[in-house]
Amino acid sequence: MIRPFVALTERLRGAAARRGSSPAEFMEVERAERIFYLRHLREGMTVFDAGANVGEMTLLFSRFVGDGGRVHAFEASREAFKRLTALCCAASCHNVVLNHLALAEGEGSVRLHVYDEEHLSWSTRARRPLSDYGIKVEPVAVEETPATTVDLYCERDGVERIDLLKIDVEGAELQVLQGAKGMLDAKRVGCVTFEFGQTTFDMSNSPEEIESLLGGFGYRLRNIVEGDPAFPGRASAQEARYSMHVAMP
């Protein structure tokens, strides 16, 4: 019998062959990300879920690392954090540490542009020009959210190693990495996964900055979808394609 993630891998390879040189679509990226976590995560690992939103991935991580592991979930939006807390409580996730915090490049606070219920996962530090992309959605509020860095959090909480640092913070992925320089330099982060897309540019970040930071600490970077290039559409926000990436020492 073929194990589920093997079957999914073969399906993704078939999709890659069919689409030729075109980067993966959203659903293919999502499937590839889950396959990666199925392969990578083990009982007893420590995971940082930066940008946990309402907790879908947090629950997945909690199950994979088991009672001997720990998931530190970080969510900046008040409403999303409320839902994250309710979901983890309902699922009795005793190995999850919930943090109403933004992980950032420094300690203090950040301004978060919050969207409506349907688009809550879009909440971001960036003031996004969505109308330029043909999207008629505007933030409904701006929240001031406490922020800290990965390095300071690890120092205070006694976290010696992060086996997986997953970052999905709507464009501010570089800022989270900047706040993790100490852990990255010491190779105390086993793996980083992070999102790339239009929001990267909306936050005034660039692929080159991310590559330089990770490469400077000896981390190799690739697209999470086998065969796809790193940072597809990397030239501009108008060309950028949603993708997830993996970086390891």
C-alpha positions as CSV (number, residue, x, y, z in Angstrom):
1,M,0.0,0.0,0.0
2,I,1.4,3.4,-0.9
3,R,1.6,5.8,2.0
4,P,-0.4,9.0,1.7
5,F,2.5,11.4,1.3
6,V,4.1,9.2,-1.3
7,A,0.9,9.2,-3.4
8,L,0.7,13.0,-3.0
9,T,4.3,13.4,-4.1
10,E,3.7,11.4,-7.2
11,R,0.6,13.5,-7.9
12,L,2.6,16.7,-7.6
13,R,5.3,15.4,-9.9
14,G,2.6,14.6,-12.5
15,A,1.2,18.1,-12.1
16,A,4.6,19.7,-12.6
17,A,5.1,17.7,-15.8
18,R,1.7,18.8,-17.1
19,R,2.2,22.5,-16.5
20,G,5.7,22.5,-18.0
21,S,7.6,25.7,-17.0
22,S,4.7,27.4,-15.3
23,P,5.0,27.8,-11.5
24,A,2.6,25.8,-9.2
25,E,-0.8,27.1,-8.5
26,F,-2.1,27.8,-5.0
27,M,-3.5,24.3,-4.3
28,E,-0.3,22.6,-5.5
29,V,1.8,24.7,-3.2
30,E,-0.5,23.9,-0.3
31,R,-0.3,20.2,-0.9
32,A,3.5,20.3,-1.3
33,E,3.8,22.2,2.0
34,R,1.9,19.6,3.8
35,I,3.9,16.8,2.3
36,F,7.0,18.5,3.4
37,Y,5.8,18.7,7.0
38,L,4.7,15.0,6.9
39,R,8.3,14.1,6.0
40,H,10.2,16.5,8.2
41,L,8.4,16.6,11.5
42,R,9.0,14.0,14.2
43,E,7.9,13.2,17.8
44,G,9.5,15.5,20.3
45,M,10.4,18.4,17.9
46,T,10.0,22.1,18.6
47,V,8.1,24.2,16.1
48,F,7.6,28.0,15.9
49,D,4.4,28.8,14.0
50,A,4.9,32.5,13.1
51,G,1.6,33.8,11.7
52,A,-0.6,31.0,13.1
53,N,-3.8,32.7,12.0
54,V,-6.8,30.7,13.3
55,G,-4.7,27.5,13.9
56,E,-5.0,25.1,11.0
57,M,-1.3,24.5,10.8
58,T,-0.9,24.8,14.5
59,L,-3.1,21.7,15.0
60,L,-1.2,19.8,12.3
61,F,2.1,20.6,14.0
62,S,0.7,19.7,17.4
63,R,-0.3,16.3,16.2
64,F,3.0,15.6,14.5
65,V,5.4,16.5,17.3
66,G,3.3,14.7,19.9
67,D,3.3,14.9,23.7
68,G,7.1,15.2,23.8
69,G,7.2,18.1,21.4
70,R,6.2,21.8,21.6
71,V,4.5,24.2,19.3
72,H,5.0,27.9,19.9
73,A,2.2,29.7,18.0
74,F,2.4,33.4,17.3
75,E,-0.6,35.5,16.0
76,A,-0.8,39.3,15.9
77,S,-4.4,39.8,15.0
78,R,-6.8,40.0,18.0
79,E,-9.6,38.2,16.3
80,A,-7.4,35.5,14.7
81,F,-5.8,34.9,18.1
82,K,-9.1,34.6,19.8
83,R,-10.1,31.9,17.2
84,L,-6.7,30.2,17.5
85,T,-7.1,30.0,21.3
86,A,-10.6,28.6,21.0
87,L,-9.6,26.0,18.5
88,C,-6.6,24.8,20.5
89,C,-8.6,24.6,23.6
90,A,-11.4,22.6,21.9
91,A,-8.7,20.2,20.5
92,S,-7.0,19.9,23.9
93,C,-3.6,20.9,22.4
94,H,-1.6,20.7,25.6
95,N,1.7,20.9,23.7
96,V,0.9,24.3,22.2
97,V,2.1,27.6,23.7
98,L,-0.2,30.5,22.5
99,N,1.3,33.9,22.0
100,H,-0.6,37.1,21.1
101,L,2.5,38.5,19.6
102,A,4.1,39.5,16.3
103,L,7.5,38.1,15.7
104,A,9.5,41.0,14.1
105,E,12.9,42.5,13.6
106,G,12.9,44.2,17.1
107,E,11.0,44.3,20.3
108,G,8.2,46.8,20.9
109,S,5.0,46.9,18.8
110,V,3.9,46.9,15.2
111,R,0.9,48.3,13.3
112,L,-1.3,45.6,11.8
113,H,-3.8,46.3,9.0
114,V,-6.7,44.0,9.8
115,Y,-9.2,42.8,7.2
116,D,-12.7,41.5,7.5
117,E,-13.8,38.0,8.5
118,E,-13.6,36.6,5.0
119,H,-10.0,38.0,4.5
120,L,-8.8,37.8,8.1
121,S,-5.7,35.8,7.0
122,W,-4.6,38.8,4.9
123,S,-3.9,40.9,7.9
124,T,-0.5,42.5,7.5
125,R,2.0,45.1,8.6
126,A,2.0,46.4,5.0
127,R,-0.4,49.0,3.6
128,R,-1.2,46.9,0.6
129,P,-2.2,48.5,-2.7
130,L,-4.7,45.8,-3.4
131,S,-6.6,48.0,-5.9
132,D,-3.5,48.0,-8.1
133,Y,-3.9,44.2,-8.3
134,G,-7.6,44.4,-9.2
135,I,-8.8,43.4,-5.7
136,K,-11.5,45.6,-4.1
137,V,-10.8,44.8,-0.4
138,E,-9.7,47.3,2.2
139,P,-8.6,46.9,5.9
140,V,-11.4,47.4,8.4
141,A,-9.1,48.4,11.3
142,V,-5.5,49.1,12.3
143,E,-4.3,47.4,15.5
144,E,-1.2,48.1,17.6
145,T,0.3,44.7,18.5
146,P,3.1,43.7,20.9
147,A,6.2,42.4,19.1
148,T,9.3,40.6,20.0
149,T,12.1,38.7,18.1
150,V,12.8,35.0,17.8
151,D,16.1,35.5,19.5
152,L,14.7,37.3,22.6
153,Y,11.7,34.9,22.9
154,C,14.1,31.9,22.8
155,E,16.3,33.5,25.4
156,R,13.5,34.2,27.8
157,D,11.6,30.9,27.3
158,G,14.7,28.8,27.4
159,V,14.3,27.5,23.8
160,E,17.6,25.9,22.8
161,R,16.7,24.8,19.3
162,I,13.9,25.3,16.8
163,D,13.4,22.3,14.5
164,L,11.0,24.1,12.3
165,L,10.4,27.9,12.0
166,K,7.4,28.3,9.8
167,I,6.8,31.9,8.7
168,D,3.6,33.1,7.1
169,V,3.2,36.7,8.1
170,E,1.9,38.4,4.9
171,G,5.0,40.0,3.6
172,A,7.1,40.5,6.8
173,E,9.0,37.2,6.5
174,L,12.3,39.1,6.2
175,Q,11.6,41.0,9.4
176,V,11.0,37.7,11.3
177,L,14.3,36.3,9.9
178,Q,16.1,39.5,10.9
179,G,14.9,38.9,14.5
180,A,16.3,35.4,14.4
181,K,19.9,36.2,13.4
182,G,21.4,34.8,16.6
183,M,19.6,31.4,16.3
184,L,20.4,31.2,12.6
185,D,24.0,32.1,13.1
186,A,24.3,29.3,15.7
187,K,22.5,26.9,13.4
188,R,20.0,26.4,16.1
189,V,17.2,26.5,13.6
190,G,16.9,23.2,11.8
191,C,14.6,24.3,9.0
192,V,12.8,27.5,7.9
193,T,9.7,27.5,5.7
194,F,8.3,30.9,4.5
195,E,5.9,32.4,2.1
196,F,6.7,34.6,-0.9
197,G,4.3,36.7,-3.1
198,Q,3.0,40.2,-3.8
199,T,3.0,40.9,0.0
200,T,6.8,40.6,0.1
201,F,7.1,43.6,-2.2
202,D,4.2,45.4,-0.4
203,M,6.3,45.2,2.7
204,S,9.2,46.8,0.7
205,N,11.2,43.5,1.0
206,S,12.9,41.7,-1.9
207,P,13.9,38.1,-2.7
208,E,17.6,39.3,-2.8
209,E,17.5,40.4,0.8
210,I,16.0,37.1,2.0
211,E,18.5,35.1,0.0
212,S,21.4,37.3,1.3
213,L,20.4,36.9,4.9
214,L,19.8,33.2,4.8
215,G,22.9,32.5,2.6
216,G,25.0,34.6,4.9
217,F,24.2,32.2,7.7
218,G,24.9,29.1,5.5
219,Y,21.3,28.2,4.7
220,R,20.4,26.7,1.3
221,L,17.1,27.8,-0.1
222,R,14.6,26.2,-2.5
223,N,11.0,26.3,-3.6
224,I,8.9,23.8,-1.6
225,V,7.4,22.5,-5.0
226,E,9.9,20.2,-6.6
227,G,11.1,21.6,-10.0
228,D,9.8,25.1,-9.4
229,P,12.3,28.1,-9.2
230,A,12.9,30.1,-6.0
231,F,10.8,33.2,-5.9
232,P,8.8,32.8,-9.1
233,G,8.0,36.2,-10.6
234,R,10.7,37.7,-8.4
235,A,11.1,40.8,-10.6
236,S,8.1,42.7,-9.2
237,A,4.9,42.6,-7.2
238,Q,2.9,42.5,-10.5
239,E,4.8,39.3,-11.6
240,A,5.2,37.6,-8.2
241,R,3.6,34.2,-7.8
242,Y,2.5,32.8,-4.4
243,S,5.0,30.2,-3.3
244,M,6.5,28.6,-0.2
245,H,10.2,28.0,0.3
246,V,12.4,25.9,2.5
247,A,15.8,26.8,3.9
248,M,18.2,24.5,5.8
249,P,21.8,24.7,6.9
